[in-house]
Amino acid sequence: MEIKKETLKKILNSNINFERLHSEHTELKLKIDNLNKIKFPTDHEEAEKKQHQKQKLILKDKMEYILSQAK
């Protein structure tokens, strides 16, 4: 789903739940990016990355739902 910057900014400022979801999504993206930089990840790091990816997708779905309700 493509989001216009002004729409995102408006929802971030008006919907505290969306703001929280967006913040968590951004944090998970950074964690995943950092785990992707590891050349030889351990099994634990691989599992952690997969868990973060799943959680990030769940958050994305919740944010898209909120956006669809705002239109």
Phi and psi in degrees as a GROMACS rama.xvg file:
@    title "Ramachandran Plot"
@    xaxis  label "Phi"
@    yaxis  label "Psi"
@TYPE xy
-88.3585  129.558  GLU-2
-118.06  131.512  ILE-3
-72.16  144.073  LYS-4
-59.6573  -40.4129  LYS-5
-68.325  -33.1441  GLU-6
-66.7661  -44.6365  THR-7
-60.6228  -46.0414  LEU-8
-62.2807  -41.6596  LYS-9
-61.7079  -47.2556  LYS-10
-68.6146  -39.0953  ILE-11
-59.3842  -36.9195  LEU-12
-80.9369  -22.3703  ASN-13
-107.902  -17.0496  SER-14
-123.767  105.66  ASN-15
-65.3542  -32.5908  ILE-16
-66.6925  -44.2729  ASN-17
-63.1321  -39.977  PHE-18
-60.4139  -42.2297  GLU-19
-65.4245  -45.215  ARG-20
-61.4634  -43.8525  LEU-21
-62.8989  -41.1252  HIS-22
-63.8026  -45.7159  SER-23
-63.6804  -40.6007  GLU-24
-60.7824  -43.7404  HIS-25
-64.6367  -41.7417  THR-26
-61.6781  -44.0651  GLU-27
-65.5311  -37.8696  LEU-28
-60.255  -43.4407  LYS-29
-63.6902  -42.017  LEU-30
-63.1564  -42.8609  LYS-31
-64.6672  -42.9319  ILE-32
-59.1535  -42.1299  ASP-33
-66.3059  -39.8524  ASN-34
-68.282  -32.1138  LEU-35
-68.3438  -20.8538  ASN-36
-77.8075  -14.7172  LYS-37
-76.2194  120.961  ILE-38
-67.1883  -42.6614  LYS-39
-127.509  79.53  PHE-40
-69.9286  148.199  PRO-41
-75.5472  169.966  THR-42
-60.3211  -38.65  ASP-43
-63.0352  -43.6431  HIS-44
-66.1813  -38.3209  GLU-45
-63.8654  -43.6938  GLU-46
-65.1459  -41.0162  ALA-47
-61.971  -43.1558  GLU-48
-61.9817  -44.9923  LYS-49
-62.7758  -40.0363  LYS-50
-63.5578  -43.8109  GLN-51
-63.6043  -40.1542  HIS-52
-63.6002  -42.0813  GLN-53
-64.2559  -44.772  LYS-54
-64.2136  -38.9706  GLN-55
-62.4806  -40.7595  LYS-56
-65.3755  -38.6677  LEU-57
-62.3101  -44.2833  ILE-58
-64.0707  -40.0345  LEU-59
-61.2611  -44.1301  LYS-60
-60.4868  -42.3268  ASP-61
-65.1287  -40.1393  LYS-62
-66.8341  -40.5212  MET-63
-64.4411  -35.738  GLU-64
-63.1058  -46.3464  TYR-65
-61.1484  -42.7245  ILE-66
-62.9766  -39.5131  LEU-67
-66.679  -31.3984  SER-68
-74.5298  -26.6875  GLN-69
-77.84  -19.7342  ALA-70
